[in-house]
Amino acid sequence: MWNRLHYGKDPETGRRRSFANAAGAVITVPVPERRVVSDELWEAAKARQKAMDGIASKTPAAAAAAHPAPFWSKQRPRYLFSGLMCCDECGGGFSKISAQHFGCSTARNKGATACGNKLSIRRDVLEQTVLDGLRHRLMAPDLFKVFVSEFTTEWNRLQAASAGDITAREAEYGRVKRQVERLVDALVNGTPPAAVNDRLTALEARRLALEAEMAASVAPAPRLHPSLAEVYRQRVAELAEALSREDASEARELVRGLVDAILLVPEDGHLRVEVRGELAAILSLASAGNAKSAGQEADALSEQVKMVAGTRNRRSHHSTVAIWP
């Protein structure tokens, strides 16, 4: 491509700058011998990218469906917990700073003014600590019993309040339905339509709205199996074993799915590890029976736990937390 630009002085600043030429003045000549790759390779690469973007667009999340993730975002993480580690002091991520250690990226790239956390942690120590925590602490039996008790109490309270709302809604629905029937009878008996049309339209709209509200308010009460904590611990132990095998990619993804975030907190000259577990993934892993239905039940239960926790705390409790040195 030649003659795309011409140059001159900016009349206001006096500096030399470029100006685009008219489309007709640009000379374009094909030079196929200078191609970096062949047409076949180019088309194959584009087809591969399109196929991977198509897979991304089939994810349940609406945002992902509307904006498929680019193909490079689907690369597997290099280390087990890459991208999940977070510095408590500045909120930045942790990355490799040596062959075996992770450190705060912000502290090393932007200096002490951005983050003063210069502590590091060995990769094998971090991974073993998190795996041990997932297995033994994130759903400890005594803590799980407290969780079940609190959840059940709060759930029953919400169910009682919801039952009262449903009863009131059903009573109103009955009244609206009877009023609609009386107006229809009046029309049949010769009442001019102009006298009742507006009222009939409003009542019919309210009847449909009440039907939709009643349909949406019916939800099965979630149930927590008493041995869920023990089943979860066994499954995590099996995953930890599977990580040592040659093809451990599936186990790695499952383990990463259990972790919502790993917070690294400077404390007395060392880093304290705080793991936030993804509740839906934990419940799904510990659920028995059909995998698909178990996953759906786990997602529904996770949403109910969010709602119950939210009634007492302004923070979003979409994860469970375990903390240990």
C-alpha positions in Angstrom: 0.0 0.0 0.0 1.5 3.4 -1.1 0.5 7.0 -0.9 -1.8 6.4 2.1 -0.7 9.6 3.9 0.8 13.0 3.2 2.6 15.3 5.6 2.4 18.9 6.4 2.5 21.4 9.3 -0.4 21.8 11.7 -1.5 25.4 11.2 -2.2 25.8 15.0 0.9 24.2 16.5 3.3 24.5 13.6 4.4 20.9 14.1 4.7 18.3 11.3 1.8 15.8 11.2 0.3 13.2 8.9 -2.9 13.6 6.9 -4.9 10.7 5.3 -5.1 10.9 1.5 -8.4 10.3 -0.4 -9.2 6.6 -1.1 -8.7 7.1 -4.8 -5.1 8.3 -4.3 -4.0 5.2 -2.4 -2.2 2.6 -4.5 -2.6 -1.0 -3.4 -0.6 -3.8 -5.0 -1.0 -7.5 -4.0 2.3 -9.2 -3.1 1.4 -12.8 -2.4 5.1 -13.9 -2.1 5.4 -11.9 1.1 2.7 -13.7 3.0 3.9 -14.9 6.4 1.6 -18.0 6.3 -0.3 -19.7 3.6 -4.1 -19.2 2.9 -4.7 -22.8 4.1 -3.0 -22.3 7.4 -4.7 -18.9 7.9 -8.2 -20.3 7.3 -7.5 -23.4 9.5 -6.5 -21.1 12.4 -9.6 -18.9 11.9 -11.8 -22.0 11.8 -10.2 -23.2 15.1 -10.7 -19.9 16.8 -14.4 -19.8 15.7 -14.9 -23.4 16.9 -13.5 -22.5 20.4 -15.5 -19.3 20.6 -18.6 -21.4 19.7 -17.9 -23.7 22.7 -17.5 -20.7 25.0 -20.9 -19.3 23.8 -22.7 -22.4 25.0 -21.8 -21.8 28.7 -24.8 -21.2 31.1 -23.8 -17.7 32.0 -25.7 -15.1 29.9 -22.7 -12.8 29.7 -20.6 -15.6 28.3 -23.3 -16.4 25.8 -23.5 -12.8 24.6 -19.7 -12.3 24.6 -17.8 -15.5 23.9 -14.4 -15.7 25.6 -11.5 -15.3 23.2 -9.6 -18.5 22.4 -6.5 -17.5 24.4 -8.6 -17.3 27.6 -9.1 -21.1 27.5 -5.5 -22.0 28.0 -5.0 -24.2 31.0 -3.4 -22.6 34.1 0.2 -23.5 34.4 0.0 -24.1 38.2 -2.7 -25.7 40.2 -4.0 -22.4 41.8 -2.8 -19.9 39.2 -5.2 -16.9 39.1 -6.9 -17.8 42.4 -4.3 -16.3 44.8 -4.9 -12.8 46.1 -2.8 -10.4 48.3 -4.8 -9.3 51.4 -2.8 -6.0 51.6 -3.5 -4.6 48.1 -5.9 -7.0 46.4 -3.4 -7.8 43.7 -2.6 -11.3 42.4 0.3 -13.6 43.3 2.6 -14.8 40.6 5.9 -16.7 40.3 8.8 -14.7 41.5 11.3 -17.6 41.4 11.5 -21.2 40.4 9.6 -22.3 43.5 8.0 -19.2 45.1 4.9 -17.1 44.6 4.9 -13.4 45.6 2.6 -10.3 45.3 2.8 -9.0 41.7 1.9 -5.5 42.8 4.6 -5.2 45.4 7.3 -6.3 42.9 6.1 -4.5 39.8 4.9 -1.2 41.4 7.0 -0.9 44.6 6.3 -0.4 48.2 4.1 2.6 47.6 1.5 0.3 46.0 2.0 -2.7 48.3 4.4 -3.4 51.1 3.8 -7.2 51.1 7.2 -8.6 50.1 6.6 -12.0 51.7 6.6 -15.1 49.5 5.4 -18.7 49.8 6.7 -21.9 48.2 4.4 -23.4 45.5 4.5 -26.9 47.0 3.7 -25.6 50.5 0.8 -23.5 49.2 -0.7 -26.3 47.2 -0.3 -28.9 50.1 -1.8 -26.4 52.6 -4.8 -25.6 50.4 -5.4 -29.3 49.7 -5.1 -30.2 53.4 -7.5 -27.4 54.2 -10.0 -28.5 51.6 -9.9 -32.1 53.0 -9.8 -31.4 56.7 -10.9 -27.8 57.6 -13.2 -26.3 55.0 -16.1 -28.6 56.0 -15.1 -29.8 59.5 -17.9 -32.0 61.0 -18.4 -29.8 64.1 -18.5 -26.6 62.0 -20.8 -28.3 59.5 -23.2 -29.2 62.2 -23.4 -25.6 63.3 -23.9 -24.5 59.7 -26.8 -27.0 59.2 -28.4 -25.9 62.5 -28.2 -22.2 61.7 -29.3 -22.7 58.1 -32.3 -24.8 59.1 -33.5 -22.3 61.7 -33.2 -19.4 59.3 -34.7 -21.4 56.5 -37.7 -22.3 58.6 -38.2 -18.7 59.5 -38.1 -17.6 55.9 -40.5 -20.5 54.9 -43.0 -19.4 57.6 -42.9 -15.8 56.3 -43.1 -17.0 52.7 -46.1 -19.2 53.6 -47.9 -16.1 55.0 -47.2 -14.2 51.8 -48.5 -17.2 49.7 -51.7 -17.4 51.7 -52.4 -13.7 51.3 -51.6 -13.9 47.6 -54.0 -16.9 47.2 -56.8 -15.0 49.0 -56.4 -12.0 46.8 -56.3 -14.2 43.7 -59.6 -15.7 44.8 -61.2 -12.3 45.3 -59.9 -11.0 41.9 -61.2 -14.2 40.1 -64.7 -13.8 41.7 -64.8 -10.1 40.7 -63.9 -11.0 37.1 -66.6 -13.6 37.0 -69.2 -11.1 38.3 -68.2 -8.6 35.6 -68.5 -11.3 32.9 -71.9 -12.2 34.2 -72.9 -8.5 34.1 -71.9 -8.4 30.4 -73.9 -11.5 29.7 -76.9 -10.0 31.4 -76.8 -6.9 29.2 -74.6 -4.4 30.9 -73.0 -2.0 28.4 -69.4 -3.1 27.7 -68.1 0.5 28.1 -69.2 0.5 31.7 -67.1 -2.5 32.7 -64.3 -2.8 30.2 -61.6 -0.8 32.1 -62.3 -2.5 35.4 -62.4 -5.9 33.7 -59.0 -5.3 32.0 -57.4 -4.2 35.2 -58.7 -7.2 37.1 -57.6 -9.6 34.4 -54.1 -8.1 34.4 -53.9 -8.4 38.2 -55.1 -12.1 38.0 -52.3 -12.9 35.6 -49.7 -11.1 37.7 -50.8 -13.1 40.8 -50.6 -16.4 38.9 -47.1 -15.6 37.9 -46.1 -14.6 41.4 -47.6 -17.8 42.9 -45.8 -20.0 40.3 -42.5 -18.3 41.1 -42.9 -18.5 44.9 -43.2 -22.3 44.9 -39.7 -23.8 45.5 -38.7 -27.1 47.2 -37.0 -26.7 50.5 -33.3 -27.7 50.2 -32.0 -30.5 52.3 -28.5 -31.0 53.7 -27.5 -34.6 54.1 -26.0 -35.1 57.6 -22.9 -36.9 56.3 -22.2 -34.4 53.6 -19.0 -33.2 55.3 -17.6 -36.7 55.4 -18.5 -37.5 51.8 -16.9 -34.2 50.7 -13.7 -35.0 52.6 -13.4 -38.4 51.0 -14.0 -36.9 47.5 -11.2 -34.3 48.1 -8.9 -37.0 49.2 -9.5 -38.9 46.0 -8.9 -35.8 44.0 -5.6 -35.1 45.8 -4.6 -38.7 44.9 -5.6 -38.2 41.3 -3.4 -35.1 41.0 -0.3 -37.3 41.2 -1.2 -39.3 38.1 0.1 -38.6 34.7 -3.1 -37.3 33.2 -4.4 -35.1 36.1 -6.0 -32.4 34.0 -9.6 -33.3 35.0 -8.7 -33.6 38.7 -6.9 -30.2 38.5 -10.1 -28.6 37.1 -12.2 -30.1 39.8 -9.9 -29.0 42.6 -9.8 -25.5 41.1 -13.6 -25.4 40.9 -13.8 -26.0 44.7 -11.8 -22.8 45.4 -13.3 -19.4 45.0 -10.2 -17.5 46.1 -7.0 -18.0 48.1 -6.2 -14.9 50.3 -2.6 -14.6 51.4 -2.4 -12.5 54.6 0.9 -11.1 56.0 1.1 -12.0 59.6 4.1 -12.1 62.0 6.6 -12.4 59.2 4.8 -15.2 57.2 1.8 -15.6 55.0 -1.5 -16.9 56.5 -3.6 -18.8 54.0 -7.3 -18.1 53.9 -9.3 -20.2 51.4 -12.7 -19.2 50.2 -14.5 -22.3 48.9 -17.1 -22.2 46.1 -20.2 -23.5 47.9 -22.1 -24.7 44.8 -19.0 -26.7 43.6 -18.5 -28.2 47.1 -22.1 -29.2 47.4 -22.1 -30.7 43.9 -18.9 -32.7 44.6 -20.4 -34.1 47.8 -23.8 -34.8 46.3 -24.7 -38.4 45.5 -26.8 -39.9 42.7 -27.2 -38.6 39.2 -24.5 -36.1 38.4 -26.7 -33.7 36.5 -29.5 -33.6 39.0 -27.0 -33.4 41.9 -25.4 -30.4 40.2 -28.8 -28.7 39.7 -29.8 -29.3 43.3 -26.4 -28.0 44.5 -26.8 -24.8 42.5 -30.3 -24.3 43.9 -29.1 -24.9 47.5 -26.2 -22.5 47.0 -28.7 -19.8 45.9 -30.8 -20.4 49.0 -27.7 -20.3 51.3 -26.9 -16.9 49.7 -30.4 -15.7 50.5 -30.3 -17.0 54.1 -26.8 -15.6 54.8 -27.8 -12.3 53.2 -30.6 -11.7 55.7 -28.1 -11.4 58.5 -25.1 -9.9 56.8 -24.7 -7.4 54.0 -21.9 -9.3 52.4 -22.5 -11.8 49.8 -22.0 -15.3 51.3 -21.5 -17.2 48.0 -18.5 -19.0 49.5 -17.4 -20.8 52.6 -14.2 -19.8 54.3 -11.4 -21.7 56.0 -8.4 -20.0 57.6 -5.3 -21.6 58.9 -1.6 -20.6 59.3 
